[in-house]
Amino acid sequence: MLIYRHMENLVEKFSLRSKNTPLGIDPHWDYCCSNRVPYIRISQSGTKYWKVNYDILPLTMFERFVVIHYPDYTIPFYDQYCKDFDFPLNKQAYSGSGGCLTFTVNKKDAPAFAEKLYDLLVVLSIKDKELFDKNPVYISKDGFNPEGFHIAGFIEDLQEMSDSQLIRQHEQMKNEKPLWKQTIQLIKNEMDKRKINPNKFPKEK
């Protein structure tokens, strides 16, 4: 695998992967997660057409809800590329959903396309963070909190837990997902309602 490094600011904007690269080896993914930047991979899938894939998971790492629907912007970006470069209609294709999509582009255009896609994703991620910060207690129309939990369903699950299970859930969440503060608070609310001491495990009945 080769990493393309943008020399102006030393940002690794995308990686190049050949057909023979083992799927489990991808240091660029680790780089993106560590630096909270968009993940973009070019797959050298053919002699004329290559695939460009992006994933926005490294931007949030499940720590908050994503407000912007990225395909609303990335699909028109791809459509415009196809128009500007007279890309063959029978080869135009994208697949995936949500924050992870793959586009088919000309081999020769792949690096430039990936770099511009990266820049777009960075702009969108900044806007997304601004929107989230305006309303961090955001609940989606489907009832999910910023951390991806369905509020009503999660509260019902907590109510069905024993006191010991509730304490374990609270400790596990605090240790593994300390930034999921809204979800942790839901657990704390149920514990307070039962007057449970989080530092003392009750005996199971």
C-alpha positions in Angstrom: 0.0 0.0 0.0 1.2 3.5 -0.8 0.2 6.6 1.1 -0.2 9.9 -0.8 1.1 12.7 1.3 0.0 16.3 0.6 3.3 18.1 0.9 1.9 21.5 1.7 0.6 20.5 5.1 1.8 16.9 5.4 -1.7 15.5 5.6 -2.2 11.9 4.3 -5.3 12.4 2.3 -5.8 8.9 0.9 -4.2 5.5 0.4 -3.6 3.4 -2.7 -4.3 -0.3 -2.4 -3.6 -2.9 -5.0 -5.6 -6.1 -5.6 -3.0 -8.1 -3.7 -3.0 -6.0 -0.5 -4.3 -8.1 2.4 -7.6 -6.7 3.6 -6.6 -6.8 7.2 -3.6 -4.5 6.8 -4.4 -0.8 6.6 -2.2 1.6 8.6 -4.0 4.5 6.9 -7.2 3.6 8.7 -5.3 3.8 12.0 -3.8 7.2 10.9 -7.3 8.6 10.1 -8.8 7.4 13.4 -5.9 8.8 15.4 -6.0 12.2 13.7 -9.8 12.4 13.3 -9.7 12.9 9.5 -11.8 11.4 6.7 -10.6 8.0 5.5 -10.2 7.7 1.7 -8.9 4.7 -0.2 -8.2 4.2 -3.9 -8.5 0.6 -5.0 -6.4 -0.2 -8.1 -9.2 -2.4 -9.4 -8.6 -2.3 -13.1 -6.5 -1.1 -16.0 -8.8 1.8 -16.9 -11.3 2.3 -14.0 -10.5 2.5 -10.2 -12.6 2.7 -7.1 -12.5 5.5 -4.6 -14.0 4.8 -1.2 -14.5 7.1 1.7 -15.6 6.5 5.3 -16.4 9.2 7.9 -16.3 7.0 11.0 -12.8 8.3 12.0 -14.3 11.8 12.3 -16.6 10.8 15.3 -15.7 7.3 16.3 -19.3 6.8 17.5 -18.8 9.5 20.2 -21.6 11.6 18.8 -24.4 11.7 16.3 -23.7 12.8 12.8 -26.1 15.7 11.8 -25.2 16.1 8.1 -26.2 13.4 5.6 -22.9 13.2 3.7 -24.3 11.5 0.6 -26.4 14.6 -0.1 -23.1 16.3 -0.9 -20.8 13.6 -2.0 -23.1 12.1 -4.6 -23.6 15.5 -6.4 -19.9 15.9 -6.2 -19.4 12.6 -8.1 -22.2 13.5 -10.6 -20.4 16.8 -11.4 -17.1 14.9 -11.9 -18.9 12.6 -14.4 -20.2 15.6 -16.3 -17.0 17.6 -16.3 -14.9 14.6 -17.5 -17.5 13.0 -19.8 -17.4 9.9 -17.8 -19.1 7.0 -19.7 -22.7 6.6 -18.6 -22.4 2.8 -18.5 -19.5 3.0 -16.0 -21.0 5.6 -13.7 -21.5 3.9 -10.4 -21.5 4.4 -6.6 -22.4 2.0 -3.8 -22.7 2.1 -0.1 -24.8 4.2 2.3 -24.6 6.8 5.0 -21.1 7.8 5.8 -19.4 5.2 3.6 -19.5 5.3 -0.2 -17.5 3.9 -3.1 -17.2 5.7 -6.5 -16.0 4.4 -9.9 -13.7 6.9 -11.6 -11.1 7.0 -14.4 -7.8 5.6 -13.3 -5.9 8.7 -14.3 -8.4 10.9 -12.4 -8.4 8.9 -9.2 -5.7 10.8 -7.2 -7.2 14.3 -8.0 -10.7 13.1 -7.4 -9.7 11.6 -4.0 -7.9 14.7 -3.0 -10.9 17.0 -3.8 -13.2 14.5 -2.1 -11.0 14.7 1.0 -11.2 18.5 1.0 -15.0 18.4 0.7 -15.3 15.9 3.6 -13.2 18.1 5.8 -15.4 21.1 5.1 -18.5 19.0 5.7 -17.1 17.7 9.0 -16.4 21.2 10.3 -20.0 22.2 9.4 -21.4 19.0 11.0 -19.5 19.8 14.3 -20.9 23.3 14.3 -24.4 22.1 13.9 -24.0 19.5 16.6 -22.5 22.0 19.0 -25.6 24.2 18.6 -27.8 21.4 19.8 -25.7 18.6 21.5 -28.8 17.1 23.1 -30.0 16.4 19.6 -32.6 13.7 19.2 -33.3 12.5 15.7 -36.7 12.2 14.2 -36.4 8.4 14.7 -35.7 8.9 18.5 -31.9 8.4 18.5 -29.6 10.4 20.7 -26.2 11.9 19.4 -24.4 8.7 20.5 -26.6 6.5 18.4 -28.9 5.0 21.1 -32.7 4.8 20.6 -33.8 6.7 23.8 -37.2 4.9 24.4 -35.8 1.5 23.7 -32.7 1.9 25.8 -34.7 3.2 28.8 -36.9 0.1 28.5 -33.8 -2.1 28.5 -32.5 -0.4 31.6 -35.7 -0.8 33.4 -35.6 -4.5 32.8 -32.1 -4.9 34.2 -31.4 -6.0 37.8 -29.6 -3.6 40.1 -26.3 -5.4 39.6 -26.6 -5.4 35.8 -27.4 -1.7 35.9 -24.2 -1.0 37.9 -22.1 -3.1 35.6 -23.6 -1.3 32.6 -22.8 2.0 34.2 -19.2 1.1 34.9 -18.7 -0.5 31.5 -19.9 2.6 29.7 -17.9 5.0 31.8 -14.7 3.0 31.2 -15.1 2.2 27.6 -17.1 5.2 26.3 -16.5 8.1 28.7 -17.5 10.7 26.1 -21.0 9.1 25.7 -22.3 11.4 28.4 -25.9 11.5 27.4 -26.2 7.7 27.4 -24.3 7.4 30.7 -26.8 9.9 32.1 -29.7 7.7 31.1 -28.2 4.9 33.1 -27.5 7.2 36.0 -31.2 8.4 36.0 -32.4 4.8 36.3 -29.9 4.2 39.2 -31.0 7.4 41.0 -34.7 6.3 40.6 -33.9 3.1 42.4 -31.6 4.8 44.9 -28.7 2.5 43.9 -25.2 3.2 45.2 -22.9 2.7 42.2 -20.0 1.7 44.4 -21.8 -1.2 46.0 -23.1 -4.2 44.2 -26.3 -5.5 45.7 -27.0 -9.2 46.0 -29.0 -10.7 43.2 -32.5 -11.8 44.2 
